């Protein structure tokens, strides 16, 4: 899946861009196509917001129409040479970040020369352009889509089935993590665990899973059994997995907190203590996807990985595919609502189901 940022100037090519978007949506998911950054809050550093938006994408399409180069403001100054021009900021950011930048010519426009551009946009002139003609628009966009898919594989995070020896080693490594967790007397929750005769809840599932689900913390029933996501929430999770052709045994399920903290949010010192254990779990399993369950787990993972979306809300980010890297390779973080949302609001079941459909890209 390629996340595509469409850069354009409204005064120059807005009509073409709407048509381009609709045609690209036949080749890519609409959630992976970005056209406008129009939700910059007051007081925010708009340059940083634009750069973060570009950073979250794989490809930037620079749509260049006949008026792109000479479009001016009310004072007659060329916008492209103004320091705060959104088009300039976005293209320059993509070039600096070594994104795939594709100039797309519309309305019989031609590529500008370096002499006509600000210094930071000079590398744009060396990018091979794609021309979209009115007569062959669909065919031309299909060629563009093919070029994007060829440059960036649609599913770079898929990994094959592990052999029996690899599975054995991973199972042993996870058992070692659990043993360390059981004996972690320095845990801020150790005394609470012992007093209530609870078990730590490391997680369960496929030790070589392609998809790792991570929630907030085990509940009382989970602590009583040592298993994550049992009961009604677990039933919803299992139903969602069946909907995309998976079983619980096909994935791995854990939490950011591995002991029951009581009926409250995890404390910072608790998160800090369990973080190394969670890191070890991730490093052993090496999932292609970390699917966070609920706003707390989402915020924890996005901040931990220092991703541009770390300040976002789950109502904005649920179902999004956020690409990043871990030491073992490229992964995607996919924020999801917690399965318990269905228990409180049946209308959210369809939203959760649609978000789970995104995970089929990694099967």
Phi, psi and omega in degrees: 000128181250127177270124191242126178256121180261111180262129182200167176246123186304317183294344187255319192215022185302319180297319179293323186294321177299319178292319178298315180303312182298322180287320178295330180294345175279345182248336183227162177290141181300328179294344180260009178247124184237131183243319187226141170254094188239016181238045179278116184291155178303137178087351180284151175284102188293331177296316179295321179299315180294318180294323177295321179296318178293321182298331183280358182250164178263328188228138170244122175262116179264102182279121184241115178256184184296337181254008186300316187286321190253009178301130186236163176273187184296337180271002179085008180273135179295127184297324185297338181261006178269139186298332185257019179285123183300318181300313180297314182299315184294315180293315180299320180296316179297320179294318180295325182273006179058036174286161171287113181249121182241113173288132179240118184266129178230160178062031179063027177289161177238156179295137177287161175267160180303328181296339182267357189242155170301154184306318185291347178259001180305320180299339178300325184294340180269359178273131179293132186264158173245131179257131176256112180267153180296320185288327185236041187302311183298316180295320181293320178293325177298320176296320178298314180298320179297319179296320179295314181295326180289321182286326181231104183308143184295331183222066184291348186264001180290140174231147184285175181288134181284151176280173187295326180293318178297317178299317180298317180295320181290321177299318179294321180293321178292324177297323179295322177297316180296319179299318178295323180292318179300321182267014184279077183291342179276358178297139177295348180250005184297311181299317179299320179298312183293316181299326183260005180055043177269164171255150167290155183238092182290311185144175178202158179132200182288120182290350177239033185298145173282335182237125176247123176264137180225122179255198184276299184197154176291150174269185183298317180294322178295318180293331180286338183246343184078016182238138180276151172051063170250172181081199185304317179296321178295325178295320178294317179300315180298321179295317179296322178294317178300326181296337178247018173080026180239158172245167177303324182291347181275341184240175173240138184235128179211192179220166176283338173245134187252010172226154178288121182268001191095180184276072179200169176288151175298146178270155181306319181291332176289316177300319180296322181292316185276346182306315179297327177293316179296320178300319180295320178300312181298318183292328177287311184286322182052059181289155173278336183226132169250108180263112181276140182249103180099160184294325182294311180297321178300309181300318181300311184290319181294322177289320180299320180270000178052051181271152182303332182277007189298340179264001183283163178259154182295332177295337178266329191255351184301135179083357180282151177255108186253111185273139176205188180228145169243170184307331182270354178145190182285139175223171171236136171261128181237103177290134178229152171295152176293140179306333180296342180300329180291329181290332182262336182212098184300334181294341181278354183297319180293322176299314180296319180298315180297321178294321177296331178301330179299331183290343179296340178296341185252011182268000000 
